[in-house]
Amino acid sequence: MLNKIKIFIVKKFDTLYYFYKYIGNKIFILLVFNFLYVLMDGFGLTMFIPLLQIADGNTNTEGANGRLIEYTSALFQFLHLPMNIITMLLLIMLLFSLKALFTYFTMAYQAVNLETFVKKIRVQNTLGLSSLKFSEFVSSDIGRLQNTLTGEANNVVNACRSYIETIKNAMVVFVYLGFAFFMDWKFSLLVVIGGVLSNLIYRFFYKHIENLSRENTKYAHEYSSLVIQSVNNFKYLKATQRNELFNCRMLSVLDLAIDNSIRGGKLLGLTTSIREPIMILVVCAVIGVQLLVFKSSLSAILIILVLFYRAMAYIMSLQISWNTYLASIGSMENMRDFEKYLIQHKEIDTGIINVEKIDEIQLSDLHLSYGDIQVIKGIDLKIVKNKSIAFIGETGSGKTTLVNIIAALLKVDQGAILVNSIPLNEISLQSYRSRIGYISQDTTIFNADIFDNVTFWAERTAENIEQFLNAIKLSSIDKFINGLPNGYNEVLGNNGLNLSGGQKQRISIARELYRDIDILIMDEATSALDSQTEKEIKDSIEYLQGKVTIISIAHRLSTVKNADVIYLLEEGRIVASGNFESLKQKSNYFKNLTVLQGM
Ligand SMILES: Nc1ncnc2c1ncn2[C@@H]1O[C@H](COP(=O)(O)OP(=O)(O)OP(=O)(O)O)[C@@H](O)[C@H]1O
């Protein structure tokens, strides 16, 4: 039984618990402020009854109003104050001034806490995303990631605001019920009946609003994904005039999203507009019951009706705030799922040993599958400090996968990886990766100037500038940069669209050379280069040879001609290895490749 109650509470209040996890006890302080504000409101308004009675000279202590006079005079006696019109007016003013004070505190405290809440969500998601496993990231929905990290966080905070508002409204109703109970139990019963009836009507809308909200979030993800794709593939879409077709796709999702929002808006309009007629209906019914069934006089029930009207108004506000909360429920569910997803697929850094330098990496019998497809099938090799190795092989032979394993982005299913004779899983991934430079197939350019792109926003001290100049010289991009109107202060907007493929790659190389690294991984680093630039890069790599360990994947053979060992991969296996000349002897495939590339 106890367990059942516990499950019930957790289930019913799991949303409150979710907000509590972020806001902590402050959420209860907020609710207490709200309660005080509500209390002052109810108290202040109720005080009008004895005031009117005193003004009227009617101090009859019979019935509900009489009881209230009794309690109020007891209060005045306790305060050692005379009970007259002036003191009553002062008390009412004091109560409403306190209400104003609590209103301010509630709103200010809420603003501070909700902003902190949104910040916490954003920080947690950003950190969660950077700790997401690479293998999970590559198959994730980019639109969902982007939308959840940006717009959805605000929706969740709005949901929290509506949730608190709902609790506040529930408190008001509760307080009014309390006052009503003291004054007239019939009155409190009528309030309850009014509330239940209006709830029955509103329940009908709740399900629709919830579903619309879920769909809204889904469309927002889809739209976000299409926007990202249109930005990333801008050049292709423009050059091929496919942007019209793609825009149609975006528009169709946008239309669905807008349709959905309009339906939501109409429903909200409907629930808001029927609020008053329902209230008036219930109030009229209550007047009818009081006058015709209980035979009360209108003057006797007038003030009760004022209280009743107010209580009903808050019951309606409760429905509206709950509706508004439900309108964000899709975002709430999405955020909670996303948080679980980030935790479930968090990369666990089990290693505790920090590597200061990577001297040697030994791979033994590595195997890796993507689902049922085996991509790496028993790889053995040794990477020795300051040597250069290169992987070549047909497309899909597993070169990038193997390099990603070496960069500790992917975990193998079987086999051992030893770094300086220590198992990789005992080494802190952070320390390992900070020793690695990676130049991927799709070069990485940030929306910043060249200096920041290369140095990763380092301070512009004389020492850093010198290191920067050295890096751009080594990657043969110095002449290009010096020729720009703003030199290295030139901003590279839009993922470097204003740069050539070769220039982007050389900036990427400079970025890695600027860092203090032991291993430089180059995934097809020379694929986008013209012959002149290719030669320059080849010279840079040759310059780097013997200074850092180079692991490259190349389709052009010129850059790997001087590699210490070239590994030829075929369907996830190393089928031949050796230096350029010896591999020519060992492999016909390689020999043909050299002929094709005129080497
Ligand atoms: N995340 C993934 N999920 C499923 N299969 C994948 C994934 N990444 C790669 N593959 C598959 O694994 C195989 C090896 O891919 P990989 O990218 O390592 O090849 P590659 O030799 O680098 O090819 P290329 O020269 O074309 O870049 C391919 O058949 C590819 O389709």
The ligand as an SDF file (V2000), in Angstrom:
LIG
                    3D

 31 33  0  0  0  0  0  0  0  0999 V2000
   28.4050    5.1880  -38.5090 N   0  0  0  0  0  0  0  0  0  0  0  0
   28.3690    4.1620  -39.3760 C   0  0  0  0  0  0  0  0  0  0  0  0
   27.3530    3.2860  -39.3070 N   0  0  0  0  0  0  0  0  0  0  0  0
   27.3100    2.2330  -40.1400 C   0  0  0  0  0  0  0  0  0  0  0  0
   28.2240    1.9800  -41.0800 N   0  0  0  0  0  0  0  0  0  0  0  0
   29.2560    2.8180  -41.2100 C   0  0  0  0  0  0  0  0  0  0  0  0
   29.3820    3.9720  -40.3610 C   0  0  0  0  0  0  0  0  0  0  0  0
   30.5170    4.6140  -40.7100 N   0  0  0  0  0  0  0  0  0  0  0  0
   31.0660    3.9180  -41.7230 C   0  0  0  0  0  0  0  0  0  0  0  0
   30.3110    2.8400  -42.0260 N   0  0  0  0  0  0  0  0  0  0  0  0
   30.6070    1.8070  -43.0250 C   0  0  0  0  0  0  0  0  0  0  0  0
   31.8590    1.2330  -42.6960 O   0  0  0  0  0  0  0  0  0  0  0  0
   32.6200    0.9750  -43.8590 C   0  0  0  0  0  0  0  0  0  0  0  0
   33.9930    1.6320  -43.7320 C   0  0  0  0  0  0  0  0  0  0  0  0
   33.8140    3.0210  -43.7520 O   0  0  0  0  0  0  0  0  0  0  0  0
   35.0540    4.0270  -43.6720 P   0  0  0  0  0  0  0  0  0  0  0  0
   34.5070    5.4000  -43.6600 O   0  0  0  0  0  0  0  0  0  0  0  0
   35.9250    3.6130  -42.5680 O   0  0  0  0  0  0  0  0  0  0  0  0
   35.7580    3.7160  -45.0550 O   0  0  0  0  0  0  0  0  0  0  0  0
   36.9360    4.5080  -45.7680 P   0  0  0  0  0  0  0  0  0  0  0  0
   37.9080    3.4920  -46.2020 O   0  0  0  0  0  0  0  0  0  0  0  0
   37.4320    5.5970  -44.9300 O   0  0  0  0  0  0  0  0  0  0  0  0
   36.1540    5.0720  -47.0280 O   0  0  0  0  0  0  0  0  0  0  0  0
   36.4480    6.4260  -47.8550 P   0  0  0  0  0  0  0  0  0  0  0  0
   37.7680    6.2720  -48.5010 O   0  0  0  0  0  0  0  0  0  0  0  0
   35.3270    6.4370  -48.8470 O   0  0  0  0  0  0  0  0  0  0  0  0
   36.3570    7.5480  -46.8950 O   0  0  0  0  0  0  0  0  0  0  0  0
   31.8140    1.4790  -45.0280 C   0  0  0  0  0  0  0  0  0  0  0  0
   31.1810    0.3610  -45.6140 O   0  0  0  0  0  0  0  0  0  0  0  0
   30.7970    2.4020  -44.3980 C   0  0  0  0  0  0  0  0  0  0  0  0
   29.5910    2.3440  -45.1270 O   0  0  0  0  0  0  0  0  0  0  0  0
  1  2  1  0
  2  3  1  0
  2  7  2  0
  3  4  2  0
  4  5  1  0
  5  6  2  0
  6  7  1  0
  6 10  1  0
  7  8  1  0
  8  9  2  0
  9 10  1  0
 10 11  1  0
 11 12  1  0
 11 30  1  0
 12 13  1  0
 13 14  1  0
 13 28  1  0
 14 15  1  0
 15 16  1  0
 16 17  2  0
 16 18  1  0
 16 19  1  0
 19 20  1  0
 20 21  2  0
 20 22  1  0
 20 23  1  0
 23 24  1  0
 24 25  2  0
 24 26  1  0
 24 27  1  0
 28 29  1  0
 28 30  1  0
 30 31  1  0
M  END
$$$$
